[in-house]
Amino acid sequence: MLNEIEIAVLISICHKTKMSKKVHIPKQYFLNRFKGRKRVYAEKALLSLIKKGYVIKHPTRGEMTYQLTDFGRKECMKFAGS
């Protein structure tokens, strides 16, 4: 079960990747909507989403990027449908 901030981070990733599993983006690209203290909680939520299998890390030459998994994409579709 996802909490409120995890859902917000997952939806942000889904929005920025346009629900594609092949797109990988740096965390500042989808965490920029969280300001101040919420940013700290959002970064912790990102780690939680990785542990739960919704998002995976994708290392690149310059920085760490993140992409959706099948499981994460299906969960996004549930939120988009409701």
A tleap script that builds the chain and sets N, CA, C and O, in Angstrom:
source leaprc.protein.ff14SB
mol = sequence {
  NMET LEU ASN GLU ILE GLU ILE ALA VAL LEU
  ILE SER ILE CYS HIE LYS THR LYS MET SER
  LYS LYS VAL HIE ILE PRO LYS GLN TYR PHE
  LEU ASN ARG PHE LYS GLY ARG LYS ARG VAL
  TYR ALA GLU LYS ALA LEU LEU SER LEU ILE
  LYS LYS GLY TYR VAL ILE LYS HIE PRO THR
  ARG GLY GLU MET THR TYR GLN LEU THR ASP
  PHE GLY ARG LYS GLU CYS MET LYS PHE ALA
  GLY CSER
}
set mol.1.N position { 0.840 -1.180 0.000 }
set mol.1.CA position { 0.000 0.000 0.000 }
set mol.1.C position { 0.886 1.245 0.000 }
set mol.1.O position { 1.821 1.354 0.794 }
set mol.2.N position { 0.588 2.158 -0.880 }
set mol.2.CA position { 1.368 3.385 -0.999 }
set mol.2.C position { 0.767 4.486 -0.135 }
set mol.2.O position { -0.452 4.593 -0.002 }
set mol.3.N position { 1.638 5.302 0.448 }
set mol.3.CA position { 1.132 6.453 1.199 }
set mol.3.C position { 0.975 7.647 0.248 }
set mol.3.O position { 1.273 7.553 -0.943 }
set mol.4.N position { 0.508 8.748 0.790 }
set mol.4.CA position { 0.162 9.921 -0.014 }
set mol.4.C position { 1.352 10.502 -0.782 }
set mol.4.O position { 1.225 10.840 -1.958 }
set mol.5.N position { 2.484 10.616 -0.134 }
set mol.5.CA position { 3.656 11.209 -0.796 }
set mol.5.C position { 4.229 10.253 -1.849 }
set mol.5.O position { 4.711 10.704 -2.888 }
set mol.6.N position { 4.184 8.942 -1.594 }
set mol.6.CA position { 4.644 7.965 -2.587 }
set mol.6.C position { 3.774 8.029 -3.838 }
set mol.6.O position { 4.276 7.950 -4.959 }
set mol.7.N position { 2.477 8.172 -3.638 }
set mol.7.CA position { 1.563 8.294 -4.774 }
set mol.7.C position { 1.888 9.556 -5.575 }
set mol.7.O position { 1.917 9.522 -6.806 }
set mol.8.N position { 2.131 10.660 -4.884 }
set mol.8.CA position { 2.455 11.920 -5.564 }
set mol.8.C position { 3.745 11.799 -6.376 }
set mol.8.O position { 3.819 12.294 -7.501 }
set mol.9.N position { 4.759 11.146 -5.811 }
set mol.9.CA position { 6.031 10.966 -6.526 }
set mol.9.C position { 5.831 10.047 -7.728 }
set mol.9.O position { 6.339 10.327 -8.814 }
set mol.10.N position { 5.097 8.955 -7.541 }
set mol.10.CA position { 4.852 8.020 -8.641 }
set mol.10.C position { 4.086 8.705 -9.773 }
set mol.10.O position { 4.417 8.520 -10.944 }
set mol.11.N position { 3.081 9.484 -9.438 }
set mol.11.CA position { 2.319 10.206 -10.458 }
set mol.11.C position { 3.212 11.221 -11.172 }
set mol.11.O position { 3.091 11.407 -12.383 }
set mol.12.N position { 4.097 11.873 -10.440 }
set mol.12.CA position { 5.029 12.820 -11.048 }
set mol.12.C position { 5.946 12.118 -12.051 }
set mol.12.O position { 6.190 12.633 -13.142 }
set mol.13.N position { 6.447 10.949 -11.680 }
set mol.13.CA position { 7.299 10.176 -12.594 }
set mol.13.C position { 6.503 9.752 -13.821 }
set mol.13.O position { 6.986 9.861 -14.948 }
set mol.14.N position { 5.290 9.272 -13.605 }
set mol.14.CA position { 4.440 8.847 -14.725 }
set mol.14.C position { 4.168 10.003 -15.681 }
set mol.14.O position { 4.202 9.837 -16.900 }
set mol.15.N position { 3.902 11.161 -15.120 }
set mol.15.CA position { 3.618 12.339 -15.940 }
set mol.15.C position { 4.846 12.741 -16.762 }
set mol.15.O position { 4.732 13.012 -17.957 }
set mol.16.N position { 6.001 12.779 -16.133 }
set mol.16.CA position { 7.218 13.217 -16.829 }
set mol.16.C position { 7.694 12.205 -17.872 }
set mol.16.O position { 8.280 12.590 -18.884 }
set mol.17.N position { 7.447 10.911 -17.631 }
set mol.17.CA position { 7.857 9.886 -18.599 }
set mol.17.C position { 6.762 9.576 -19.608 }
set mol.17.O position { 6.965 8.790 -20.533 }
set mol.18.N position { 5.600 10.197 -19.428 }
set mol.18.CA position { 4.428 9.940 -20.279 }
set mol.18.C position { 4.077 8.459 -20.278 }
set mol.18.O position { 3.692 7.895 -21.303 }
set mol.19.N position { 4.219 7.835 -19.099 }
set mol.19.CA position { 3.872 6.431 -18.842 }
set mol.19.C position { 4.715 5.438 -19.655 }
set mol.19.O position { 4.320 4.284 -19.818 }
set mol.20.N position { 5.841 5.866 -20.151 }
set mol.20.CA position { 6.713 4.987 -20.918 }
set mol.20.C position { 7.693 4.277 -19.991 }
set mol.20.O position { 8.258 4.886 -19.082 }
set mol.21.N position { 7.885 2.982 -20.231 }
set mol.21.CA position { 8.854 2.216 -19.447 }
set mol.21.C position { 10.269 2.390 -19.986 }
set mol.21.O position { 11.233 2.030 -19.310 }
set mol.22.N position { 10.408 2.927 -21.175 }
set mol.22.CA position { 11.727 3.053 -21.788 }
set mol.22.C position { 12.416 4.371 -21.470 }
set mol.22.O position { 13.626 4.498 -21.657 }
set mol.23.N position { 11.668 5.343 -20.996 }
set mol.23.CA position { 12.225 6.660 -20.686 }
set mol.23.C position { 12.807 6.641 -19.281 }
set mol.23.O position { 12.165 6.161 -18.346 }
set mol.24.N position { 14.021 7.160 -19.129 }
set mol.24.CA position { 14.607 7.296 -17.796 }
set mol.24.C position { 15.047 8.741 -17.614 }
set mol.24.O position { 15.654 9.348 -18.496 }
set mol.25.N position { 14.716 9.275 -16.425 }
set mol.25.CA position { 14.924 10.696 -16.165 }
set mol.25.C position { 15.637 10.891 -14.827 }
set mol.25.O position { 15.488 10.069 -13.923 }
set mol.26.N position { 16.413 11.976 -14.693 }
set mol.26.CA position { 17.064 12.271 -13.408 }
set mol.26.C position { 16.031 12.717 -12.375 }
set mol.26.O position { 14.978 13.249 -12.726 }
set mol.27.N position { 16.343 12.495 -11.101 }
set mol.27.CA position { 15.347 12.771 -10.062 }
set mol.27.C position { 14.983 14.238 -9.949 }
set mol.27.O position { 13.840 14.551 -9.617 }
set mol.28.N position { 15.909 15.152 -10.211 }
set mol.28.CA position { 15.547 16.560 -10.093 }
set mol.28.C position { 14.498 16.962 -11.131 }
set mol.28.O position { 13.800 17.959 -10.948 }
set mol.29.N position { 14.384 16.205 -12.203 }
set mol.29.CA position { 13.408 16.512 -13.248 }
set mol.29.C position { 11.974 16.263 -12.780 }
set mol.29.O position { 11.063 17.000 -13.157 }
set mol.30.N position { 11.768 15.227 -11.960 }
set mol.30.CA position { 10.404 14.968 -11.494 }
set mol.30.C position { 10.182 15.360 -10.038 }
set mol.30.O position { 9.039 15.384 -9.581 }
set mol.31.N position { 11.257 15.669 -9.292 }
set mol.31.CA position { 11.089 16.114 -7.907 }
set mol.31.C position { 11.035 17.636 -7.782 }
set mol.31.O position { 10.854 18.154 -6.680 }
set mol.32.N position { 11.189 18.361 -8.892 }
set mol.32.CA position { 11.222 19.821 -8.814 }
set mol.32.C position { 9.894 20.430 -8.375 }
set mol.32.O position { 9.861 21.600 -7.994 }
set mol.33.N position { 8.812 19.683 -8.417 }
set mol.33.CA position { 7.520 20.220 -7.971 }
set mol.33.C position { 7.368 20.195 -6.455 }
set mol.33.O position { 6.460 20.826 -5.915 }
set mol.34.N position { 8.246 19.474 -5.765 }
set mol.34.CA position { 8.200 19.396 -4.304 }
set mol.34.C position { 9.176 20.423 -3.734 }
set mol.34.O position { 10.372 20.377 -4.022 }
set mol.35.N position { 8.674 21.327 -2.944 }
set mol.35.CA position { 9.494 22.414 -2.407 }
set mol.35.C position { 9.705 22.254 -0.904 }
set mol.35.O position { 8.864 21.688 -0.206 }
set mol.36.N position { 10.823 22.755 -0.423 }
set mol.36.CA position { 11.110 22.783 1.016 }
set mol.36.C position { 11.161 21.413 1.653 }
set mol.36.O position { 11.823 20.502 1.156 }
set mol.37.N position { 10.457 21.280 2.755 }
set mol.37.CA position { 10.456 20.036 3.532 }
set mol.37.C position { 9.848 18.867 2.755 }
set mol.37.O position { 10.240 17.714 2.939 }
set mol.38.N position { 8.893 19.179 1.891 }
set mol.38.CA position { 8.256 18.123 1.101 }
set mol.38.C position { 9.257 17.438 0.182 }
set mol.38.O position { 9.095 16.267 -0.163 }
set mol.39.N position { 10.284 18.166 -0.208 }
set mol.39.CA position { 11.315 17.598 -1.083 }
set mol.39.C position { 12.050 16.454 -0.377 }
set mol.39.O position { 12.356 15.435 -0.996 }
set mol.40.N position { 12.329 16.625 0.914 }
set mol.40.CA position { 12.997 15.584 1.703 }
set mol.40.C position { 12.115 14.343 1.770 }
set mol.40.O position { 12.589 13.221 1.592 }
set mol.41.N position { 10.826 14.555 2.030 }
set mol.41.CA position { 9.888 13.430 2.090 }
set mol.41.C position { 9.750 12.753 0.727 }
set mol.41.O position { 9.618 11.532 0.648 }
set mol.42.N position { 9.779 13.544 -0.339 }
set mol.42.CA position { 9.660 12.997 -1.686 }
set mol.42.C position { 10.874 12.135 -2.034 }
set mol.42.O position { 10.729 11.104 -2.690 }
set mol.43.N position { 12.060 12.543 -1.606 }
set mol.43.CA position { 13.258 11.744 -1.874 }
set mol.43.C position { 13.201 10.415 -1.119 }
set mol.43.O position { 13.612 9.381 -1.645 }
set mol.44.N position { 12.690 10.445 0.114 }
set mol.44.CA position { 12.516 9.202 0.874 }
set mol.44.C position { 11.463 8.321 0.218 }
set mol.44.O position { 11.605 7.098 0.183 }
set mol.45.N position { 10.408 8.938 -0.300 }
set mol.45.CA position { 9.360 8.186 -0.987 }
set mol.45.C position { 9.908 7.533 -2.254 }
set mol.45.O position { 9.513 6.420 -2.598 }
set mol.46.N position { 10.816 8.219 -2.949 }
set mol.46.CA position { 11.441 7.646 -4.142 }
set mol.46.C position { 12.205 6.374 -3.783 }
set mol.46.O position { 12.100 5.367 -4.483 }
set mol.47.N position { 12.970 6.417 -2.698 }
set mol.47.CA position { 13.696 5.222 -2.254 }
set mol.47.C position { 12.733 4.096 -1.906 }
set mol.47.O position { 13.000 2.930 -2.196 }
set mol.48.N position { 11.625 4.444 -1.292 }
set mol.48.CA position { 10.610 3.457 -0.945 }
set mol.48.C position { 9.990 2.842 -2.202 }
set mol.48.O position { 9.749 1.636 -2.248 }
set mol.49.N position { 9.734 3.661 -3.213 }
set mol.49.CA position { 9.177 3.156 -4.471 }
set mol.49.C position { 10.152 2.211 -5.166 }
set mol.49.O position { 9.737 1.245 -5.806 }
set mol.50.N position { 11.432 2.487 -5.042 }
set mol.50.CA position { 12.449 1.598 -5.615 }
set mol.50.C position { 12.428 0.259 -4.888 }
set mol.50.O position { 12.459 -0.795 -5.522 }
set mol.51.N position { 12.376 0.300 -3.556 }
set mol.51.CA position { 12.345 -0.934 -2.762 }
set mol.51.C position { 11.102 -1.766 -3.044 }
set mol.51.O position { 11.154 -2.996 -3.036 }
set mol.52.N position { 9.982 -1.088 -3.292 }
set mol.52.CA position { 8.714 -1.785 -3.539 }
set mol.52.C position { 8.567 -2.251 -4.982 }
set mol.52.O position { 7.637 -2.993 -5.298 }
set mol.53.N position { 9.473 -1.826 -5.863 }
set mol.53.CA position { 9.471 -2.309 -7.236 }
set mol.53.C position { 8.670 -1.489 -8.233 }
set mol.53.O position { 8.397 -1.968 -9.334 }
set mol.54.N position { 8.287 -0.274 -7.884 }
set mol.54.CA position { 7.539 0.577 -8.804 }
set mol.54.C position { 8.466 1.329 -9.756 }
set mol.54.O position { 8.085 1.649 -10.883 }
set mol.55.N position { 9.670 1.605 -9.301 }
set mol.55.CA position { 10.654 2.391 -10.049 }
set mol.55.C position { 11.995 1.678 -9.933 }
set mol.55.O position { 12.288 1.056 -8.912 }
set mol.56.N position { 12.813 1.771 -10.989 }
set mol.56.CA position { 14.164 1.210 -10.908 }
set mol.56.C position { 15.189 2.298 -11.222 }
set mol.56.O position { 14.916 3.258 -11.943 }
set mol.57.N position { 16.368 2.107 -10.657 }
set mol.57.CA position { 17.488 3.005 -10.951 }
set mol.57.C position { 18.078 2.604 -12.292 }
set mol.57.O position { 18.144 1.422 -12.629 }
set mol.58.N position { 18.500 3.592 -13.043 }
set mol.58.CA position { 19.131 3.345 -14.336 }
set mol.58.C position { 20.379 4.218 -14.416 }
set mol.58.O position { 20.287 5.400 -14.750 }
set mol.59.N position { 21.543 3.648 -14.114 }
set mol.59.CA position { 22.761 4.463 -14.127 }
set mol.59.C position { 23.135 4.898 -15.546 }
set mol.59.O position { 23.050 4.116 -16.492 }
set mol.60.N position { 23.543 6.137 -15.671 }
set mol.60.CA position { 24.051 6.648 -16.943 }
set mol.60.C position { 25.439 7.221 -16.686 }
set mol.60.O position { 25.901 7.247 -15.545 }
set mol.61.N position { 26.079 7.663 -17.704 }
set mol.61.CA position { 27.444 8.164 -17.566 }
set mol.61.C position { 27.519 9.378 -16.640 }
set mol.61.O position { 28.439 9.477 -15.829 }
set mol.62.N position { 26.573 10.292 -16.751 }
set mol.62.CA position { 26.629 11.528 -15.986 }
set mol.62.C position { 25.999 11.457 -14.613 }
set mol.62.O position { 26.544 12.009 -13.657 }
set mol.63.N position { 24.862 10.789 -14.492 }
set mol.63.CA position { 24.132 10.781 -13.229 }
set mol.63.C position { 23.185 9.586 -13.164 }
set mol.63.O position { 22.992 8.873 -14.149 }
set mol.64.N position { 22.607 9.386 -11.997 }
set mol.64.CA position { 21.639 8.316 -11.818 }
set mol.64.C position { 20.285 8.785 -12.346 }
set mol.64.O position { 19.838 9.892 -12.045 }
set mol.65.N position { 19.643 7.933 -13.131 }
set mol.65.CA position { 18.304 8.241 -13.621 }
set mol.65.C position { 17.355 7.148 -13.155 }
set mol.65.O position { 17.783 6.116 -12.639 }
set mol.66.N position { 16.072 7.384 -13.342 }
set mol.66.CA position { 15.046 6.477 -12.834 }
set mol.66.C position { 14.023 6.214 -13.922 }
set mol.66.O position { 13.747 7.078 -14.754 }
set mol.67.N position { 13.454 4.996 -13.908 }
set mol.67.CA position { 12.430 4.663 -14.882 }
set mol.67.C position { 11.364 3.787 -14.240 }
set mol.67.O position { 11.606 3.133 -13.225 }
set mol.68.N position { 10.191 3.783 -14.843 }
set mol.68.CA position { 9.070 2.989 -14.344 }
set mol.68.C position { 9.282 1.512 -14.630 }
set mol.68.O position { 9.942 1.147 -15.603 }
set mol.69.N position { 8.725 0.671 -13.783 }
set mol.69.CA position { 8.664 -0.763 -14.046 }
set mol.69.C position { 7.259 -1.075 -14.559 }
set mol.69.O position { 6.395 -0.198 -14.577 }
set mol.70.N position { 7.031 -2.317 -14.974 }
set mol.70.CA position { 5.683 -2.737 -15.373 }
set mol.70.C position { 4.699 -2.500 -14.236 }
set mol.70.O position { 3.592 -2.001 -14.440 }
set mol.71.N position { 5.127 -2.870 -13.044 }
set mol.71.CA position { 4.292 -2.732 -11.855 }
set mol.71.C position { 3.958 -1.260 -11.590 }
set mol.71.O position { 2.815 -0.930 -11.277 }
set mol.72.N position { 4.939 -0.393 -11.713 }
set mol.72.CA position { 4.725 1.039 -11.512 }
set mol.72.C position { 3.796 1.634 -12.556 }
set mol.72.O position { 2.962 2.484 -12.245 }
set mol.73.N position { 3.943 1.190 -13.779 }
set mol.73.CA position { 3.087 1.687 -14.868 }
set mol.73.C position { 1.640 1.272 -14.652 }
set mol.73.O position { 0.724 2.069 -14.856 }
set mol.74.N position { 1.434 0.022 -14.237 }
set mol.74.CA position { 0.071 -0.456 -13.969 }
set mol.74.C position { -0.568 0.326 -12.827 }
set mol.74.O position { -1.756 0.644 -12.866 }
set mol.75.N position { 0.232 0.631 -11.815 }
set mol.75.CA position { -0.284 1.408 -10.687 }
set mol.75.C position { -0.656 2.822 -11.141 }
set mol.75.O position { -1.660 3.371 -10.688 }
set mol.76.N position { 0.129 3.402 -12.017 }
set mol.76.CA position { -0.192 4.730 -12.559 }
set mol.76.C position { -1.501 4.700 -13.338 }
set mol.76.O position { -2.300 5.634 -13.261 }
set mol.77.N position { -1.712 3.643 -14.075 }
set mol.77.CA position { -2.954 3.517 -14.842 }
set mol.77.C position { -4.166 3.446 -13.916 }
set mol.77.O position { -5.235 3.960 -14.248 }
set mol.78.N position { -4.002 2.809 -12.753 }
set mol.78.CA position { -5.093 2.766 -11.772 }
set mol.78.C position { -5.442 4.172 -11.306 }
set mol.78.O position { -6.617 4.527 -11.213 }
set mol.79.N position { -4.417 4.974 -11.012 }
set mol.79.CA position { -4.655 6.338 -10.538 }
set mol.79.C position { -5.220 7.214 -11.651 }
set mol.79.O position { -6.036 8.099 -11.390 }
set mol.80.N position { -4.798 6.978 -12.876 }
set mol.80.CA position { -5.298 7.765 -14.005 }
set mol.80.C position { -6.768 7.438 -14.281 }
set mol.80.O position { -7.532 8.299 -14.718 }
set mol.81.N position { -7.151 6.192 -14.023 }
set mol.81.CA position { -8.526 5.768 -14.272 }
set mol.81.C position { -9.501 6.198 -13.203 }
set mol.81.O position { -10.705 6.257 -13.453 }
set mol.82.N position { -8.997 6.505 -11.994 }
set mol.82.CA position { -9.920 6.861 -10.904 }
set mol.82.C position { -10.113 8.344 -10.746 }
set mol.82.O position { -10.860 8.779 -9.870 }
savepdb mol mol.pdb
quit
